[in-house]
Amino acid sequence: MSDWQHAAENLVRHANGIYYLRAKVRGKVIRVSLKVRDLRIAKIKRDERLAKERAAAGKRLGAPVRTLRDAVAVVRRELVERPHVAEKTRSYGKSVARILETTLPLAAHGATWSQAEAAKWWQRMTRKYSPSVANRLLSAIRRLAAVLIEGGVRADDPTRGFRPMPGRKAHRRMPGKDDMDAIVHHIRTRGKRLCLESSRMVACLAFSGMRHGELRALDWSDVGPEWITVGADGDTKSRRFRQVPVSAPLRAVLGEMRLEGETGRLFAMGSPRRALGSAVKALTLPPMRVHDLRHFFATWCIERGVDIPTVAKWLGHADGGALAMKTYGHIRDDHSLEAVKLLG
């Protein structure tokens, strides 16, 4: 027979007669000795300890949590008011919080929000939103459930068992080096205002792999003869600086741009989005986003024989190449199949 016996809610009694509190606090199960053998006193001590734990959780959460509205408010603060978060990430957090506020029964008490209701909500989200948006909502709703548990409103997680939506990743066909040269040339020779600067920005993005925001923040003091230091002022997505090699096409563009004694930012314009879109349309190439220029760089490097971990390092990935392998592995496979033909 077990040495433990359930005596009352949240209370267990050991064979030696000592009562213990067993409860879920801040998402974790705790077992604490109450050091008494009297059930009446154990219940009093249990209530005191649970009240203390809930008060601590409430203090950490910033306010008592009772309803779903209270929990959503905590999630919104965590998504939007975190320090050192890129403005784009903060804006995305606001949109996620707004969806929670407009789709959940905010007036419902956290303890009465059932798993069936949560499951119905998740089904609606998977039908209405793309996998990327729905999975962000899933992370948010899981955090909301954790807030309810931390606040002592409920002991179980109504989102348990919810599975993320599988992504619908389609490999975008990237233009070749000759196509990219044609795109840059087309933009440059259109004869419109900012065409020259737009062509230079497209070329710098395509042959460096930098994100658009990183290039916008780049200063001439960051540009060396062999390497460009990206994110020296914390302007990268990961808040870490990295070095990008100055390839021959990139060196040609930078050499054309840089005047003797040049200082300050490389670019004053915003985005070459319209110029890029017009160029690929005129050249009957597949549609391209500005961010696709980063994908072009990775594809170009891999097709030229650069190993994926090195490409990942140049792109600023901190996973040693896992994401790059997942995203661009098919390119290496296709390139390998072409190389096999040389053996015949």
Beta strands, then each sheet from edge to edge (+ up, - down):
strand 1: 4-8
strand 2: 11-14
strand 3: 19-25
strand 4: 28-33
strand 5: 227-230
strand 6: 242-245
sheet 1: 1+ 2- 3+ 4-
sheet 2: 5+ 6-
end
